[in-house]
Amino acid sequence: MEFGRGQNLFGCIVRTEKEKRLMLNSKLANVGTSIFTEMTLLAKKNNAINLSQGFPEFETPDYLKQAVTEAINSGKNQYPPSAGIPELLDEIAKLIKRQYDFKLTGSENITITSGATEALFVALQLVVSKGDEVIIFDPAYDAYEPVVELAGGKCVHIGLDAPNYKVDWSLVEKNINKKTKVIVINSPHNPTGTLLNRDDMLALEKIVLKHELYLISDEVYEFITFDGEQHESVLRYPKLFERSFVVSSFGKTFHCTGWKMGYCTAPTEFTKEFRKLHQFVTFTTSTPNQYGLIEMLKHQPQHIGELSTFYQEKRDYLVNALKDSKFKILPAKGTYFLLADYSEISDLNDKDFCYWLAEEIGVAAVPLSPFYPEGYVDKVIRLCFAKYEETLDKAAEKLCGL
């Protein structure tokens, strides 16, 4: 009988002492491949229509691409200042003033990051220490908890229930103790498409100030809201902002998620500390992209103003295309995601259903259970509608056939 290299009689792997010494002690032992990557790979493997991973199918605006190309061709290719090109910081400050009537200084309050995920990482690393507790709301974006764990903290999960996914602020209050350090919010919310309203923000402000907590506000879909609803940014609440880091994304706003361009807005003292850590994470972010964004913000401000209408038409198109299906469509007030209840179609759990959907039907979606730590039972999946109408038509035809 022959055994494979490094196997014993029972087929188990046997490691040498040298191999054992070389093994890493994982800092994220429970973390695997993200559900977004997993479902996109599944879509490619099965040639399925990909409504799973949240990226736009359509192109970045021509004006922005041309501005970046001009920056490259004119030699703007070396390191910019670590915090960001001053003119871009100033343009963002002007954008914040227009959108939220809140005056900030670019050089003191804004830092350019290599995507929103870097901003989230740096902010959480700054405010979380060993033994601290961080309140997050499930379903939660999967980047929060690993970063908290790396900082030695622990996430306290508060579940949001279908179909409205509303925060129970009295329950939040009950979960606060001496170890509680931070609350993380995300509005417009991925994956549910819900928004925090003014009453939510006032309740949040009261809790944060009362318990002297920090707040990290993930607002990467801030310019994508529907049906006349207003995005209640932390930047509308000066007292709350004094204890906050606000995270934003150019990638979501300008359909260029692969560029990894984000920024963090924070009070002056927070920004000073944020930049200390930022310089040792990515140091700085793409120079030509920053110059392109300067031109886009200066000369194409209408793009941001048109985003809500643009994506609302996409949402309505997919909702209409699925009206004769057995899916129950949940309300979507923002982002470019739609939740669909499949309970009339299958008894499978959500992950198995998504695998079946990709492998047998040819449409890739995202299950919600990976956004919950445990106990998820709803039969709800997420569909991304940041796609051409032709793509939505093809997907809807398959889904309506179920």
C-alpha atoms as one frame of an Amber mdcrd trajectory, in Angstrom:
protein
   0.000   0.000   0.000   1.291   3.455  -0.909   0.619   6.640   0.979   0.824
  10.215  -0.245   3.721  12.376   0.832   3.384  13.325   4.486   0.470  10.910
   5.161   0.249   8.193   7.804  -1.544   4.848   7.768  -4.927   6.521   8.199
  -4.379   9.067   5.437  -3.908  11.919   7.882  -1.360  14.603   7.121   1.790
  14.289   9.205   3.935  17.407   9.491   7.635  17.448  10.256   8.920  19.510
  13.154  10.292  22.041  10.674   6.902  22.338   8.947   5.215  22.834  12.312
   7.632  25.644  13.175   6.907  27.331   9.845   3.114  27.218  10.247   1.407
  30.530  10.954  -0.862  31.007  13.916  -3.869  32.487  12.137  -5.175  35.790
  13.487  -8.445  35.221  11.625  -8.957  31.488  11.998 -12.692  31.697  11.353
 -12.456  33.837   8.225 -12.617  32.292   4.772 -13.364  33.543   1.276 -15.968
  36.323   1.271 -19.443  35.421   0.053 -19.094  38.038  -2.721 -16.003  36.356
  -4.142 -17.531  32.912  -3.656 -20.692  33.723  -5.601 -18.861  35.558  -8.392
 -16.566  32.523  -8.878 -19.655  30.323  -8.939 -21.234  32.602 -11.548 -18.144
  32.372 -13.760 -17.924  28.599 -13.363 -21.545  28.147 -14.433 -21.697  31.026
 -16.933 -24.521  32.467 -14.829 -25.843  36.027 -14.997 -24.048  37.732 -12.122
 -26.418  39.705  -9.907 -24.346  38.788  -6.857 -21.217  40.902  -6.348 -22.030
  44.581  -6.034 -20.317  46.259  -8.937 -21.848  48.275 -11.803 -21.927  46.676
 -15.230 -21.794  50.022 -17.006 -18.761  52.191 -17.623 -17.124  54.882 -15.537
 -18.060  58.342 -16.925 -16.015  59.243 -20.016 -15.142  62.644 -18.575 -13.540
  61.037 -15.533 -11.619  58.472 -17.579 -10.300  61.185 -19.887  -9.248  63.346
 -16.927  -7.299  60.436 -15.411  -5.673  59.674 -18.775  -4.634  63.303 -19.145
  -3.133  63.245 -15.661  -1.123  60.134 -16.550   0.064  61.591 -19.848   1.042
  64.883 -18.229   3.374  63.128 -15.809   1.255  63.154 -12.657   2.350  59.675
 -11.644   4.445  60.037  -8.494   3.472  59.974  -4.832   0.888  62.572  -3.833
   0.652  63.827  -0.233  -0.268  60.964   2.071  -3.554  62.551   3.162  -4.556
  63.336  -0.414  -4.004  66.077  -2.980  -5.068  69.347  -1.272  -7.295  70.421
  -4.149  -9.215  67.145  -3.987  -9.681  67.520  -0.226 -11.058  71.016  -0.852
 -13.454  69.763  -3.544 -14.784  67.115  -1.176 -15.304  69.773   1.502 -17.310
  71.799  -1.031 -19.355  68.705  -1.893 -20.137  68.134   1.794 -21.224  71.774
   2.147 -23.561  71.452  -0.870 -25.033  68.128   0.204 -25.266  68.507   3.973
 -24.803  72.219   4.666 -21.864  71.364   6.911 -18.643  73.332   6.678 -15.373
  71.447   7.016 -11.757  72.086   6.110 -10.284  69.608   3.661  -6.779  69.774
   5.071  -8.021  69.142   8.613 -11.028  66.846   8.283 -10.707  64.665   5.162
  -8.295  61.881   4.196  -8.165  60.032   0.865  -7.984  56.245   1.291  -7.441
  53.235  -0.943 -11.102  52.338  -0.924 -13.713  52.559   1.818 -12.463  49.290
   3.300  -9.140  50.884   4.178 -10.965  53.760   5.850 -13.044  51.293   7.881
  -9.915  49.339   8.830  -7.983  52.401   9.994 -10.909  53.898  11.924 -11.689
  50.646  13.738  -8.030  50.016  14.552  -7.833  53.497  16.069 -10.791  53.241
  18.407 -10.877  49.543  19.338  -8.504  48.082  21.927  -8.236  44.687  23.588
 -11.427  43.808  25.424 -13.563  46.536  23.862 -17.028  45.759  22.534 -18.365
  47.063  19.228 -22.069  47.091  18.391 -22.908  46.132  14.801 -26.247  45.462
  13.155 -26.918  42.231  11.292 -27.039  41.717   8.398 -23.630  43.415   8.554
 -21.022  44.018   5.866 -18.421  41.297   6.306 -15.418  43.618   6.722 -16.393
  44.921  10.157 -15.951  41.946  12.473 -12.523  40.707  11.268 -11.037  44.168
  11.802 -12.541  44.402  15.282 -11.058  40.986  16.112  -7.636  42.019  14.819
  -7.761  44.963  17.225  -8.548  42.613  20.121 -12.189  43.641  20.364 -15.460
  41.752  20.252 -18.553  42.427  18.155 -21.941  42.531  19.829 -24.512  41.608
  17.192 -27.974  43.142  17.103 -30.194  41.499  14.521 -32.495  43.358  12.138
 -35.552  41.433  11.027 -37.215  41.171   7.619 -39.002  42.793   5.948 -38.299
  46.272   7.367 -34.921  45.730   9.094 -35.548  48.511  11.623 -33.163  49.227
  14.497 -34.618  48.799  17.985 -32.767  51.546  19.850 -34.050  50.358  23.246
 -32.339  47.033  22.527 -29.154  48.905  21.604 -29.306  50.681  24.966 -29.699
  47.348  26.783 -26.553  45.994  25.094 -24.327  48.829  26.250 -22.013  48.218
  29.197 -18.653  49.403  30.486 -16.838  47.546  27.707 -18.841  49.127  24.884
 -16.625  51.454  22.865 -18.060  51.861  19.363 -21.232  51.620  17.315 -20.970
  50.912  13.575 -23.823  52.002  11.326 -24.330  51.613   7.580 -26.893  53.749
   5.756 -27.985  53.384   2.995 -27.643  49.806   4.140 -25.976  46.924   2.359
 -27.503  44.374   1.917 -31.049  45.427   2.873 -31.383  48.733   0.993 -32.904
  50.426   4.069 -32.237  53.940   5.367 -31.870  55.383   8.845 -34.322  58.264
   9.235 -34.096  61.418  11.337 -35.680  59.762  14.378 -33.080  56.997  14.130
 -30.251  59.497  14.008 -31.555  61.455  16.988 -31.895  58.249  19.011 -28.375
  57.240  17.976 -26.990  60.666  18.870 -28.560  60.483  22.329 -27.005  57.069
  22.992 -23.538  57.973  21.655 -23.348  61.185  23.671 -24.820  59.677  26.846
 -22.346  56.792  26.928 -19.421  58.688  25.365 -19.069  56.158  22.557 -17.384
  56.440  19.184 -19.332  56.063  15.970 -18.192  54.733  12.610 -20.661  55.551
   9.860 -20.347  53.580   6.627 -21.990  55.846   4.031 -20.593  54.494   0.775
 -24.031  54.592  -0.923 -24.828  58.084   0.372 -25.867  59.497  -3.017 -28.157
  56.588  -3.951 -31.557  57.010  -2.282 -35.037  56.585  -3.770 -38.575  57.955
  -3.758 -37.503  61.382  -2.529 -35.984  59.968   0.684 -33.115  61.977   2.177
 -29.888  60.347   3.302 -29.420  61.236   6.956 -25.652  61.506   7.013 -23.835
  61.931  10.300 -22.598  65.129   8.653 -26.066  66.596   9.236 -25.619  66.170
  12.998 -22.682  68.275  14.284 -22.762  66.951  17.869 -22.757  63.375  16.625
 -19.979  64.131  14.142 -17.733  65.192  17.039 -17.431  61.512  17.980 -17.511
  60.012  14.477 -15.610  58.740  11.477 -17.656  58.979   8.260 -16.590  56.635
   5.447 -17.379  57.381   1.776 -16.643  55.829  -1.612 -15.869  57.344  -5.005
 -16.081  53.819  -6.431 -19.820  53.565  -5.750 -20.463  57.154  -6.830 -18.578
  57.106 -10.149 -19.005  53.424 -11.163 -15.292  52.677 -10.671 -15.189  50.162
  -7.833 -11.946  48.658  -9.143 -10.069  51.920  -8.646 -10.410  51.586  -4.848
 -10.890  55.288  -4.128 -12.495  56.302  -0.842 -12.211  58.916   1.864 -12.790
  59.397   5.565 -14.243  62.529   7.136 -13.656  63.128  10.844 -13.079  65.858
  13.459  -9.650  67.465  13.355  -8.114  65.535  16.259  -9.519  62.248  14.969
  -8.155  63.014  11.509  -4.670  63.606  12.905  -4.681  60.148  14.482  -6.310
  58.583  11.427  -3.525  59.874   9.169  -0.818  58.483  11.467  -2.098  54.961
  10.879  -3.153  55.514   7.252   0.436  56.345   6.269   1.531  52.864   7.364
  -1.355  51.009   5.727  -1.284  52.327   2.157   0.712  55.554   2.660  -1.172
  57.178  -0.191  -3.616  56.527  -3.038  -3.368  56.674  -6.861  -2.175  60.106
  -8.020  -3.769  60.235 -11.507  -7.080  59.008 -10.129  -7.068  61.812  -7.578
  -6.438  64.409 -10.298  -9.243  62.904 -12.368 -11.637  63.131  -9.420 -10.732
  66.787  -8.918 -11.837  67.543 -12.482 -14.982  65.426 -12.127 -16.088  67.134
  -8.930 -15.319  70.585 -10.322 -16.824  70.277 -13.780 -19.382  67.446 -13.634
 -21.236  68.015 -10.325 -24.518  66.998 -11.954 -23.408  63.347 -11.981 -23.916
  63.031  -8.217 -27.255  64.824  -8.410 -28.495  62.384 -11.043 -27.441  59.170
  -9.271 -30.654  58.636  -7.327 -32.849  58.966 -10.412 -30.499  56.771 -12.442
 -30.545  53.923  -9.936 -34.217  54.292  -9.040 -35.007  53.599 -12.695 -32.849
  50.459 -12.470 -34.614  49.358  -9.286 -38.061  49.943 -10.750 -37.097  48.141
 -13.952 -36.076  44.976 -12.094 -39.069  45.128  -9.739 -41.395  45.392 -12.747
 -39.566  42.591 -14.564 -40.105  40.307 -11.552 -43.751  41.233 -10.929 -45.025
  37.943 -12.379 -42.493  35.827 -10.494 -43.052  33.920  -7.247 -40.500  36.135
  -5.489 -41.755  38.619  -2.908 -39.780  41.835  -3.422 -38.858  43.714  -0.252
 -38.750  47.552  -0.128 -35.501  49.134  -1.338 -34.940  52.755  -0.315 -31.278
  53.054  -1.301 -28.085  51.350  -2.582 -28.210  49.290  -5.784 -29.484  46.104
  -4.160 -32.886  44.478  -4.002 -33.953  41.795  -1.536 -36.220  38.997  -2.691
 -38.095  36.479  -0.535 -38.094  33.050  -2.240 -40.184  31.173   0.345 -42.881
  30.323  -2.244 -40.262  28.759  -4.520 -38.054  26.542  -2.343 -37.535  25.105
   1.134 -33.743  25.232   0.728 -31.746  27.460   3.051 -30.561  30.671   1.431
 -27.019  29.563   0.619 -28.099  26.257  -0.900 -30.791  28.095  -2.839 -28.217
  30.533  -4.260 -25.982  27.640  -5.307 -28.936  25.930  -6.988 -29.929  29.218
  -8.624 -26.470  29.697 -10.142 -25.835  26.082 -11.109 -29.278  25.082 -12.373
 -31.040  28.307 -13.345 -28.088  30.448 -14.429 -28.511  33.465 -12.139 -26.080
  34.317  -9.326 -27.371  36.036  -6.187 -26.051  36.553  -2.656 -27.495  34.767
   0.396 -27.987  36.839   3.533 -26.944  34.224   6.109 -23.198  35.086   5.807
 -24.117  38.577   7.071 -25.438  37.039  10.311 -23.250  35.149  12.855 -25.859
  32.477  13.544 -29.531  31.650  13.637 -30.531  33.080  10.249 -33.759  31.477
   9.009 -35.330  33.959   6.559 -35.560  32.876   2.935 -34.246  36.118   1.455
 -31.530  36.735  -1.142 -29.848  39.868  -2.511 -29.882  40.896  -6.168 -27.697
  43.670  -7.600 -29.497  45.844 -10.165 -26.503  47.973 -11.198 -26.711  46.327
 -14.602 -27.826  47.073 -18.158 -31.510  46.501 -18.861 -30.609  43.657 -21.218
 -28.875  41.845 -18.352 -31.808  42.459 -16.004 -34.226  41.174 -18.671 -32.276
  37.933 -19.120 -32.051  37.355 -15.391 -35.725  38.182 -14.819 -36.809  35.777
 -17.549 -35.003  32.943 -15.791 -36.279  33.949 -12.344 -39.878  34.308 -13.531
 -39.719  30.736 -14.804 -39.351  29.345 -11.295
